[in-house]
Amino acid sequence: MRALASAIMPLTAAGFGQGVGPSTVGELNDALKNDFGARAVRYSLLSAAVMTTVGACRHAAAPPRRSRPRGCM
């Protein structure tokens, strides 16, 4: 079971990172095109970088996970 989880986690991360990420940035680029013109690419890629940084900071600031009580699996 641990090996299956170790295989599924990178597959899921790669699927979101290479599948959902570029299409989201592209849709954001299309939405910003009317307001910013050629600079829309810059802002849509910047938003992806900012959101990644925000997520990493929130992950780092999260409280540590509590250990399980005895008797639980």
C-alpha positions as CSV (number, residue, x, y, z in Angstrom):
1,M,0.0,0.0,0.0
2,R,2.9,2.4,0.7
3,A,4.4,1.7,-2.7
4,L,1.1,2.4,-4.4
5,A,0.8,5.7,-2.6
6,S,4.4,6.6,-3.5
7,A,3.5,6.0,-7.1
8,I,0.2,7.8,-7.2
9,M,1.5,11.0,-5.5
10,P,4.1,12.0,-8.1
11,L,1.6,11.0,-10.9
12,T,-1.0,13.3,-9.5
13,A,1.4,16.1,-9.0
14,A,2.7,15.8,-12.5
15,G,-0.8,15.7,-13.9
16,F,-1.8,18.9,-12.2
17,G,1.6,20.6,-12.8
18,Q,1.8,19.7,-16.5
19,G,-1.9,19.5,-17.3
20,V,-3.9,22.0,-15.3
21,G,-1.2,24.6,-14.8
22,P,-0.5,25.6,-18.4
23,S,-4.2,25.6,-19.4
24,T,-5.0,27.8,-16.4
25,V,-2.3,30.2,-17.3
26,G,-3.5,30.3,-20.9
27,E,-7.0,31.0,-19.9
28,L,-5.9,33.8,-17.6
29,N,-3.8,35.1,-20.4
30,D,-6.8,35.2,-22.7
31,A,-8.9,37.0,-20.0
32,L,-6.2,39.6,-19.4
33,K,-5.5,40.2,-23.1
34,N,-8.1,42.9,-23.6
35,D,-6.8,44.9,-20.6
36,F,-3.1,44.5,-20.9
37,G,-2.4,43.5,-24.5
38,A,1.0,42.0,-25.0
39,R,1.9,42.3,-21.3
40,A,-0.9,39.8,-20.4
41,V,1.6,37.0,-20.8
42,R,3.9,38.5,-18.3
43,Y,1.1,39.0,-15.7
44,S,-0.4,35.5,-16.2
45,L,2.9,33.8,-15.7
46,L,3.6,36.1,-12.7
47,S,0.4,35.1,-11.1
48,A,1.4,31.4,-11.3
49,A,4.7,32.2,-9.6
50,V,3.0,34.3,-6.9
51,M,0.4,31.6,-6.2
52,T,3.2,29.0,-5.9
53,T,5.1,31.2,-3.5
54,V,2.0,31.8,-1.4
55,G,1.2,28.1,-1.2
56,A,4.8,27.3,-0.2
57,C,4.7,30.0,2.6
58,R,1.4,28.7,3.9
59,H,2.8,25.2,3.9
60,A,5.8,26.3,5.8
61,A,3.7,28.3,8.3
62,A,1.3,25.4,9.0
63,P,1.4,24.0,12.5
64,P,3.1,20.6,12.9
65,R,1.0,17.5,12.5
66,R,0.0,15.9,15.8
67,S,1.0,12.3,16.3
68,R,-1.7,9.6,16.5
69,P,-2.9,8.4,19.9
70,R,-1.8,4.9,20.9
71,G,-3.9,2.1,19.7
72,C,-4.7,3.6,16.3
73,M,-3.2,2.2,13.1
